Amino acid sequence: MFEFSHGGVIRAPREHKELALIFTGGDFGEGTGHVADVLAEEKVPGSFFFTGGFLEEDSNKVAIRKLIHDGHYLGPHSHEHLLYCPWDDRNKTLVTREQFMSDLVKNITALEHFGVPRAQIGWWIPPYEWYNDEISKWSLEMGIRLFNFSPGTLSNTDYTTDDAKNFRSSDTIWNSILEYEEKQSDGLNGFLLLTHVGAGEKRTDKFFLRLRALVRELRARGYALKRVDDLLAEAPIP
């Protein structure tokens, strides 16, 4: 059974020992080349979601083209990395339908300029991984499905900077992933495991440098690693 939150898929069925590695990029992309190299060497498919600004940054373009060449999934993450609803009131929407759609179209168009066909862009993850039912509905009207990371681990906190109150070290993140896998009866089955391709110079403890070790550990535990569109191919519309 697929699991949903506010109209977005957050986990594939737990019956199968498979998961998807999800990577997002917005302001920072210093690890993109490293991530691309590791996935190529380990022969693992990844799923990448980039903002318009990320796609337009010259320093990211070589790695982006490599990801496309290597057969990874690329999708949008909003053009301007908009905040769709307040942190303290998820039921309120901060953008109009027109603003939302215009922004997402720009992001999709930027991907098309890299040679990603519109027909292959079927899934996306919202900026800040924060959205509501209205955003899910609007994206569905555009023919693109919304998903979010599976809750339970701290993998998505690898953006936190050294001086931040919510800083999480790479050791803490690593342990949260493996401890969750060990303690849950169905482990990471169907998981959408989110990390970032960069965190900027204010974070010196780069979690993307542990990607190779993570891939090998997950495989050693029996997990098949899939692209997001493969993992969610049979997801119903809620």
N, C-alpha and C positions, 0 to 999 in steps of 0.2 A: 504493500500500500504506500502510495506517495503521500508525503506530508506537506501541508501548506500553512502559510501564515500571511494574513492580509492579502490573499489572492496570489501570492508568490510561492513557488515550490521551494521547500527548504531541505528536503531529503528524499532520496529515491527509496524504493522498497528495501527493507532490512533483511530480506530473505537471501540476498546474494552478497557474497564477499567481494564487493567492488566499490570503488569511490572515484571521484574526480578531483584533480588538483586544479584549483581556481587561483588565478593571479590577476590583480588589478594594478593599474598604473595611472597616476594623476600628476601630481607635482614633481614626483621623483621617479627616476628610472635607472639609477646607477647599477642595479643588479640585473637588468634585462638581458644583457649579453651573457652573463654567467648562467642565468637560468636557462637560456636557449641552448647553451653548450651542454649543460648537464643533462637536459632532457634528450638531446640528440645522442649523447654518448650512452645514456642508459636506455635509449629507445622507448621513451615514455611519452604519451600524448598529454598535452596540457591545454588549458582553456584560459584565454587572456581577454581582459576587458579594459579598454583604454579610453580616456577622455580625449576630446578634440585637441586640447592643448598638448597632451602627451604625444599624439600622432603628428602634430605640427612641429614638435621640437626636433631640430636637425640631429642632435646627438642620439636620438632614439631610433632613427629611421633604418639604419643598417640592421639592428637587432630585430626590428619589426618585420623587415623583409625576410630575414632568416626564419622567423617563426612561421610566416606564411609558407615559405618554401618547404619547411619541414613538416607541414601538414597539421599544425595546431589549430585549434578553434580560436577565432578572433571575433569579438563582439563589442558593442558600445557600453559606455559607463557614464553617459551624458556628456554633451559637448563642453559645457561650462562647469561641470561638477556642482550642480545645483542642490540646494537643500530643499526637499519637497514638502516637508512638514516639520513643525517645531519639535524639539527634543522632548518637551513636556506635554505635548498634545498631539498625538499621532493622528487624531481624527480630523485635524485642520490641515488644509492644503495651502501651501504658500505660493504656488504658481497656478496660472490659468491653464486650461486645456491647450490653448493655442501656444503659450510659452513652452509648455512641456513638449508638445509635438514638434515644434520648430527646432528646439534644442536637440531632440533625439534624431531628427532628420539630418541635422548638420553633422552629428557624430557618425551616423551611418554613411553619409556621403563621403566623409573623410576616410572611412574604411574602404569604401569603393575605390577611392583614388589610389589605394595601395593594391588594388586588384582583387579585393574580397567581394564576390558577387552578392548583391542584395538578397538573392534567393537563399543564400547560405547563412544569413544573419537571422537566426530564429530565436535566440536567447540573449538576454542581457541581465546585468546586475546593476542595481541603482547606486548612485553616488552616496557615499557614507553608509551604504547598506541600510538605508533608512527610507521608508516609503509607507504608503497606506493603500487601502482597497481601491481608492479612486485612481491612483497612479497605476496599479495593476490593471484596472479596467481600461484606462486610456491606452496603455501600451498594447493590450490585447486588440484594441480597435485598429491599431497600426499593423497588426500581424506579427507582433514580436512578443514572446513570453518572458515574464519576469521571474527570476529566481533569486534566492539569497543563500548565504552560507548556512551550514547546519550548526545549530547551537550546541554547546557542550565543552568546547576546548577554547584555548586562548590564541589559536593560530592567527586570528585577525588582528591581534594587538601588536604585531611585529612592526607597526608604524610608530609606536610610542618612542619619544625621544628620551635621552639620558636624564634630562633635568625635569621631566614631567612627573606629576604626582601619580599618574596612572601607568608609569613605565613598567614594562614587563620584559625581563631579560630573555635571551634566547634559551637559556637553560629552563626557565620557568615555562616558556611556551612549549618547548620540546617535551618536558615532563607532563604537561597538561594533555597533550595529544596521546602519548603512550599510556598514561594512567587512565584516561577515559576509555581507550581501547581495551585495556585489561579489565576494568571494573564493570563495563556494560556487557550484558549477556550477548548482545548483537554487535559489540565492538563499534567499528567505524563503517559498518555495512551501509551502503547507500549514501555515504557522506559527501557533502560538497565542502571541501577543505580549503579555506581561503587564506592566502598570504599575499604579500605585496612585492612588486619587483624593485622597490626602492623605498627608502625612508629619509633620505637626505643626510647631510653631514652632522646634524644634531643627534643622530643615533649612530653610535660607533659599533654597537653589537648587532651586526647584520644577520638576521635569521636566514636570508636567502643563501648564505654560505653553507647552511646545513642541508640544503635541498638534496644533494646526492645521498647523504646519510639517511635522510628521511625516506627517500624513494626505496633505498635498499632495505631499510627496516620494515617498511610496509609490505614490500614483496616477500621478505622473509617470513612475515606473519600471514602470508597467503592471500594478500589483496591483489586484485586485478585493477589496474589504473586505466581509466577511460576518459575520453573527451566528454564534456558536459552534454553535448547534443546526443551522444550515444547513451549516456547514463539516463537521461531524461526523455528519451525518444518516445516512450509510451505514457508519459505523464498526461492525465486527463485535465480538462479545463474545469476548475472548481466552480 
